[in-house]
């Protein structure tokens, strides 16, 4: 079971594509090129997926849970370096970064592999499978208790992940 948080509000997975923006400033898309119903002229909130057990028991035991940041990309050489750098500069350090190459034929893969950080894991899709399939591969590879999806043309403010993890930990304490 997975619960999806959008700007610290629980929503159903059916509503993720129609969610709007808010002014929390947790992430921003500088280019606004995607074909979705999201408005990218304002900052976006972080979507975090949390793993749940039976009867709604939250499975996160740690006060510093591992967060898996999944960044799928296809021909994003123009934006990818900024996206990756913004995650590496997070104030929250217990992260793994999953870079999933969806068959790029530009220099995106070279850019992704140029980062030397033990938290980065690169994965190459055998063919261009599309964004949904690529994200699903990222979910299967993720080891984190929390999942933070990110698009390859986005960048994250330095406290994006820490603010969200803090909020989830506060809520977790209330649930116990």
Steps between C-alpha positions, in 0.01 A plus 500: 500500500621848418369838611574805291568837663470818300598812688451301820137418415393143431346458156408199294721382217218584256540868580877530463486613136239764573662645811575870496787701633549678827734760640713285729803539276614139542586447133479694179504428129695775326395407149132402522521272198295204614163415350298456816232684690754630754582868484878540517510874537478457878708270721395136524470299818674172558307183442614231744389141496499325840494124544224374734437165662178327591236691695666830413812436708774725377814302420752781546701436817783747459519865602712548186336279236671431170334702222527364146496782246397360161602706197409341166638676194489492124707744293529758778864605464397866530340461845630181663814639663300766687241245613760260637706776660194636679436159659864459600477839679208394719533577870353154566784259428353151541401462135564276205467644152376266229576633152304297247602556137205428273712440188637853447692560180654834604766562767261449794653167601853645504377785721328259740812282526731800549386545861722319749286450806436168670131589543443500123391182323479504119271266310468465124167392348556260206260700281300819527212372713327828587485700821252274684700183444823678584359631829375150584851361450621769740240393756616139474865601545431738791619397845363801684218511749384815324492564124548848354431505125661782305491593135829549320421860406421601859726625772447477873555765762753383762241427770245326276552153644572602860176699527296209374674237714457724808130535426456124457691429822279746691188328366644158578544599864133599514391164356679295765 
